[in-house]
């Protein structure tokens, strides 16, 4: 079996992982990103999210650093739509150009290597210390040892394989998955005029985070309730009366991205038959929602489903038990942690497990919650840092901490901390927090 050695290995090259790898490499660590998809970016690219939510507290920016560098690169290429970055609920961006931009950022780092189309088979360890990963590419296995491993897998795959304790809510309570898609041929002027003359009644106030606060770049509509009220639906579309369907414009004329609930009461950590069922149901739901838009929303008459994301959108799965668990009370108090590595201000709460709507807890404009480094450190194991949606927090906090800018914030902090631990030979749990914060500030982060 082949063997290799790096200072830092990042498991997952998605939203958190690609930033973690860049940050570790820029801070002097010989770094490897292992990614199971054919390209980097995860939900940011393959997942086709298109709406970059979480940069603002509705009064000012709360996220900069490497996420902001990525935003600037996309802006320079005309691949971004924004109104006022200080108050925008989100930015809209081109998911395909983002793939190229991330590749360019990675190629510029001499300390950074990437293995694509590569799966994590097992975790290497020495007692309670994680020392590397066993990976598989096609039919070849490789053992990769490292001083620090960063788990950015989203589902806490490394942590769970290593025996780190975690939480996951029962299927009946967990947030639904989603599958994104793109529609082209939309007459957006006609769509806007329709909603101007037929303002939504049921869907207008949901979710308040999008409706009530400041600016939204481009155009967005939330829901299908009003459009399907009193309409005689074909039997196969009847379930959509209570379904969540959102569409947003993109940087390109006549194109929208659809975000709708997919697999419900399901765990993303399931495999085999269950995973196949999740994928098939979510894909059929996306097609049904696009059909409903074509039939019942003026402006969509000549539109067509032009692309389906290559990755299911997972809102919630495993959450590690960390050195600190972020609570809903922490969020509501906009708590300032001494070991803060970044901020979040999007509403806490969750999409309801039936896929119909959302329950949210808002902070006042100008307020944000800090993210403590300790929530990224798993209990009972060492040599491991976790970043992304699988860090340690109470379930209701999810929608604040799992947004892509916050995942990038955690990824940047994890990469810097891992490089520090590798250089000094110390545990990630012993990294000097003041020095970590200084390095992040020097890189332009807001903490």
C-alpha positions in Angstrom: 0.0 0.0 0.0 1.3 3.5 -0.9 2.0 5.8 2.0 2.4 9.6 2.1 3.1 12.2 4.8 1.7 15.8 5.2 1.7 18.3 7.9 -2.0 18.8 7.6 -4.7 16.7 5.9 -8.2 18.1 5.3 -11.0 15.6 4.9 -13.4 17.1 2.4 -12.8 19.9 0.0 -16.2 21.5 0.2 -17.2 24.9 1.6 -15.2 24.6 4.8 -12.5 22.3 3.5 -11.2 24.2 0.6 -10.7 27.3 2.7 -9.1 25.2 5.5 -6.6 23.8 3.1 -5.8 27.2 1.6 -5.4 28.7 5.1 -3.1 25.9 6.3 -0.9 26.1 3.2 -0.6 29.8 3.3 0.5 29.6 6.9 3.4 27.3 6.0 2.0 23.8 6.4 2.5 21.1 3.7 -1.2 20.4 3.2 -3.5 17.9 1.4 -7.2 18.2 0.7 -9.0 14.9 0.1 -12.3 15.3 -1.8 -14.8 12.7 -3.0 -16.3 14.9 -5.7 -14.8 15.7 -9.1 -14.2 19.4 -8.1 -13.8 21.5 -5.0 -16.4 23.6 -3.3 -19.1 21.1 -2.2 -22.4 22.9 -1.7 -20.8 26.1 -3.0 -20.3 24.6 -6.4 -21.5 21.0 -6.9 -24.5 21.6 -4.6 -25.4 24.6 -6.8 -26.5 26.8 -3.9 -26.2 30.1 -5.8 -27.2 32.2 -2.8 -24.3 33.0 -0.4 -26.1 33.7 2.9 -24.6 35.0 6.1 -22.1 37.9 5.5 -24.1 40.6 7.2 -25.8 41.4 10.5 -28.2 43.5 8.4 -26.2 46.7 9.3 -22.6 45.8 8.6 -20.3 43.0 7.4 -19.4 40.3 9.9 -17.5 38.0 7.6 -14.4 38.9 5.6 -11.0 37.0 5.5 -10.7 34.4 2.8 -14.4 34.2 2.2 -14.3 37.9 1.2 -11.2 37.2 -1.0 -13.3 34.6 -2.8 -16.2 37.1 -3.2 -13.8 39.7 -4.6 -12.5 37.2 -7.2 -16.0 36.4 -8.3 -17.0 40.0 -8.4 -14.0 40.8 -10.7 -15.3 38.2 -13.1 -18.9 39.5 -13.2 -20.0 36.3 -11.4 -21.6 38.1 -8.4 -24.8 40.0 -7.8 -25.0 42.3 -4.8 -26.9 45.4 -3.8 -25.3 46.7 -0.6 -22.8 44.3 1.0 -23.3 45.8 4.4 -27.0 45.0 4.5 -27.6 42.3 1.9 -29.2 39.1 3.3 -27.1 37.3 0.8 -25.1 37.5 -2.4 -26.0 35.7 -5.6 -23.1 34.1 -7.6 -22.3 31.9 -10.5 -21.7 28.3 -9.2 -19.8 27.2 -12.3 -17.3 30.1 -12.4 -16.8 29.5 -8.7 -15.3 26.0 -9.6 -12.7 27.7 -11.7 -11.9 30.4 -9.2 -11.3 27.8 -6.4 -9.0 25.9 -8.7 -7.0 29.0 -9.4 -6.7 29.8 -5.7 -5.5 26.3 -4.9 -3.0 26.2 -7.8 -1.4 29.4 -6.5 -0.3 27.6 -3.3 2.9 25.6 -3.5 2.3 24.0 -0.2 -1.2 22.6 -1.2 -2.0 19.4 -2.9 -5.5 18.0 -3.8 -6.8 14.5 -4.3 -10.1 14.6 -6.1 -12.5 11.6 -6.6 -11.0 10.1 -3.5 -12.9 8.6 -0.6 -12.0 8.2 3.1 -12.0 4.5 4.1 -10.6 4.7 7.6 -8.9 6.8 10.2 -5.3 6.2 11.4 -4.7 6.7 15.1 -2.2 6.2 17.9 -4.3 5.7 21.0 -6.6 8.7 21.3 -4.7 10.8 18.8 -5.7 10.9 15.1 -2.6 10.5 13.0 -4.0 10.4 9.4 -6.4 8.8 6.9 -6.7 5.7 4.8 -8.1 6.8 1.4 -9.2 5.1 -1.8 -8.9 6.4 -5.3 -10.4 4.1 -8.0 -8.9 0.7 -6.9 -5.8 2.1 -5.1 -5.6 2.5 -1.4 -3.2 4.9 0.4 -2.3 5.6 4.0 -1.7 9.4 4.6 -0.1 10.4 7.9 -0.2 13.9 9.2 0.4 16.0 12.3 -3.2 17.3 12.3 -6.4 16.2 10.5 -9.2 18.6 9.8 -12.6 17.0 9.4 -14.6 19.1 6.9 -16.7 16.2 5.6 -20.0 17.8 6.7 -21.2 14.5 8.2 -18.3 14.3 10.7 -17.1 11.2 8.9 -13.6 11.3 10.3 -14.8 12.1 13.8 -17.3 9.3 13.8 -14.9 6.7 12.4 -12.4 7.8 15.1 -15.0 7.2 17.9 -15.7 10.8 18.7 -19.1 11.1 20.5 -21.7 12.9 18.4 -25.4 13.8 18.4 -27.9 13.3 15.6 -31.6 14.0 15.9 -34.2 11.3 15.2 -35.5 11.2 11.6 -38.9 12.6 12.7 -37.2 15.8 13.9 -34.3 16.3 11.5 -34.3 19.1 8.9 -35.2 17.9 5.3 -32.6 17.6 2.6 -32.8 19.6 -0.6 -31.6 19.3 -4.2 -30.9 22.5 -6.1 -31.6 23.0 -9.8 -31.4 25.7 -12.5 -34.2 26.8 -14.9 -33.5 28.8 -18.0 -35.8 30.6 -20.4 -37.5 32.5 -17.6 -39.1 35.9 -18.4 -38.1 37.6 -15.2 -39.7 40.9 -16.1 -43.0 39.1 -16.5 -42.4 37.2 -13.2 -41.7 40.5 -11.3 -44.8 42.2 -12.8 -47.0 39.2 -11.8 -45.8 39.3 -8.1 -46.2 43.1 -8.1 -49.8 42.8 -9.1 -50.5 39.6 -7.2 -48.5 40.1 -4.0 -48.2 36.8 -2.0 -50.5 36.5 1.0 -49.6 33.2 2.6 -45.9 33.2 1.6 -45.2 36.9 2.0 -44.0 36.7 5.7 -41.9 33.5 5.5 -39.1 33.5 6.3 -38.8 36.8 8.1 -35.0 36.7 7.8 -35.4 37.2 4.0 -38.5 39.4 4.0 -38.1 41.9 6.8 -34.5 42.9 6.7 -32.9 45.4 4.4 -31.8 44.5 0.9 -31.9 41.4 -1.3 -29.9 41.4 -4.5 -31.7 40.2 -7.6 -35.1 38.6 -7.2 -36.4 35.9 -4.9 -39.8 34.3 -4.3 -40.5 32.0 -1.3 -43.2 29.4 -1.4 -45.8 27.8 -3.6 -48.9 28.1 -1.4 -50.4 31.2 -3.1 -49.8 30.0 -6.6 -51.5 26.7 -6.1 -54.4 28.0 -4.0 -57.6 26.8 -5.7 -55.8 25.3 -8.6 -56.8 21.8 -9.8 -53.6 19.9 -9.7 -52.6 16.6 -11.3 -52.5 13.9 -8.7 -48.7 13.6 -8.9 -48.3 17.3 -8.0 -51.0 17.4 -5.2 -48.4 17.2 -2.4 -46.8 20.5 -3.6 -49.6 22.5 -2.0 -47.8 22.1 1.3 -44.3 22.0 -0.1 -41.4 24.5 0.2 -40.3 25.9 -3.2 -38.0 28.9 -3.5 -36.5 30.4 -6.6 -33.8 33.2 -6.9 -32.3 35.0 -9.9 -28.7 34.5 -10.8 -26.0 36.7 -12.5 -27.4 35.6 -15.8 -30.6 36.8 -17.7 -33.5 34.4 -17.8 -32.0 32.0 -15.3 -33.1 31.1 -11.8 -32.0 28.6 -9.1 -34.7 26.5 -7.4 -34.3 25.5 -3.8 -37.0 23.1 -2.6 -37.4 20.5 0.1 -36.3 17.0 -0.9 -35.9 13.9 1.2 -37.7 14.3 4.5 -37.4 12.4 7.8 -34.1 11.0 6.5 -30.5 10.8 7.7 -27.8 11.8 5.2 -25.5 9.3 7.0 -27.5 6.4 5.7 -26.2 4.4 2.7 -27.2 1.8 0.1 -30.9 1.5 -0.4 -31.7 4.5 1.8 -29.3 6.8 0.1 -30.6 5.9 -3.3 -34.2 6.6 -2.2 -33.1 10.0 -0.9 -31.5 10.9 -4.2 -34.4 9.6 -6.3 -37.1 11.3 -4.3 -35.3 14.6 -4.1 -34.7 14.6 -7.9 -38.3 13.8 -8.7 -39.4 16.6 -6.3 -37.2 19.1 -8.0 -38.7 18.2 -11.4 -42.2 18.4 -10.0 -41.5 21.9 -8.5 -40.1 23.1 -11.9 -43.3 21.7 -13.6 -45.4 23.7 -11.1 -43.5 26.9 -11.9 -44.0 26.4 -15.6 -47.7 25.7 -15.3 -48.7 28.2 -12.6 -46.3 31.1 -12.5 -46.5 33.7 -15.3 -43.1 34.2 -16.9 -42.1 30.5 -16.6 -44.2 29.3 -19.6 -41.2 28.7 -21.8 -38.7 27.9 -19.0 -37.0 24.5 -18.7 -35.0 22.6 -16.1 -31.5 23.1 -17.4 -29.4 21.6 -14.6 -29.7 19.5 -11.5 -27.1 19.7 -8.7 -24.6 16.8 -8.4 -24.8 16.9 -4.6 -27.7 16.7 -2.1 -28.0 19.7 0.1 -27.8 18.5 3.7 -29.0 20.9 6.4 -28.4 18.7 9.4 -26.6 15.5 10.3 -24.1 14.5 12.9 -22.9 17.2 15.4 -19.8 16.3 17.4 -19.7 16.6 21.2 -17.0 19.3 21.5 -15.1 21.0 24.2 -17.9 23.5 24.1 -21.5 23.2 22.8 -23.0 26.4 21.4 -26.5 26.9 22.8 -29.6 28.7 21.6 -29.2 30.9 24.6 -25.7 31.8 23.4 -27.2 32.8 20.1 -30.1 34.8 21.5 -27.7 36.7 23.8 -25.3 37.3 20.9 -22.6 36.0 23.1 -19.0 37.2 22.8 -16.7 34.2 23.4 -13.1 34.8 24.4 -12.0 32.2 21.9 -14.1 33.6 19.1 -12.8 32.8 15.6 -15.7 34.4 13.6 -19.3 35.5 13.6 -22.8 34.5 12.5 -26.1 36.4 12.4 -28.5 34.5 10.2 -31.6 33.3 12.2 -31.2 30.2 14.4 -34.0 27.7 14.1 -34.7 25.0 11.5 -36.7 24.0 8.5 -39.6 21.9 9.7 -39.1 18.1 9.2 -42.2 17.9 7.0 -40.5 20.1 4.4 -43.3 22.8 4.6 -41.8 25.9 6.3 -39.2 27.2 8.8 -39.2 28.1 12.5 -36.7 30.9 13.2 -35.2 33.0 16.0 -33.9 36.3 14.9 -31.2 38.7 16.2 -31.8 42.4 16.0 -30.0 44.1 13.1 -26.4 44.9 14.2 -26.2 41.9 16.5 -24.2 38.7 15.8 -23.1 35.6 17.7 -19.5 34.6 17.9 -18.2 31.1 17.1 -15.9 29.7 19.7 -12.8 27.7 18.6 -13.7 25.1 21.3 -16.8 24.0 19.5 -14.5 22.7 16.7 -12.5 20.5 19.1 -13.9 17.0 19.7 -13.9 15.6 23.2 -12.0 12.4 24.0 -9.8 12.6 20.9 -6.8 14.7 19.8 -5.0 15.6 16.6 -8.3 16.5 15.1 -10.1 19.8 14.3 -13.7 19.9 13.0 -15.1 22.6 10.8 -18.4 23.1 9.0 -22.0 22.1 9.9 -20.9 19.2 12.1 -19.3 21.2 14.9 -20.7 21.2 18.4 -23.9 23.1 18.9 -27.5 22.6 19.9 -29.8 21.7 17.0 -31.8 25.0 17.0 -28.6 26.9 16.4 -28.0 25.1 13.1 -29.3 27.7 10.6 -26.9 30.3 12.0 -23.8 28.2 12.1 -24.2 26.1 9.0 -24.4 28.9 6.5 -21.6 28.9 3.9 -19.8 32.0 5.1 -19.7 30.6 8.6 -18.4 27.3 7.3 -15.7 29.2 5.5 -14.9 31.2 8.7 -14.5 27.9 10.6 -12.4 26.4 7.8 -10.0 29.4 7.8 -9.6 29.2 11.6 -9.1 25.4 11.4 -6.4 25.7 8.8 -4.5 28.4 10.7 -4.8 26.5 14.0 -3.7 23.3 12.3 -0.6 24.9 10.8 0.2 26.4 14.2 -0.1 23.0 15.9 1.9 21.3 13.3 4.8 23.8 13.5 5.0 23.8 17.3 4.3 20.1 17.7 1.4 20.7 20.1 -2.1 19.5 20.2 -4.8 21.6 18.4 -6.3 21.9 21.9 -3.2 23.6 23.1 -2.9 26.2 20.4 -2.4 29.7 21.7 -5.8 31.4 21.2 -4.5 34.9 21.3 -2.0 34.1 18.6 -4.6 32.3 16.5 -6.9 35.3 16.7 -4.1 37.7 15.8 -3.2 35.6 12.7 -6.9 35.6 11.6 -7.2 39.4 12.1 -4.0 39.8 10.1 -5.6 37.9 7.3 -8.6 40.3 7.3 -11.0 38.1 9.3 -13.7 39.6 11.5 -13.8 37.9 14.9 
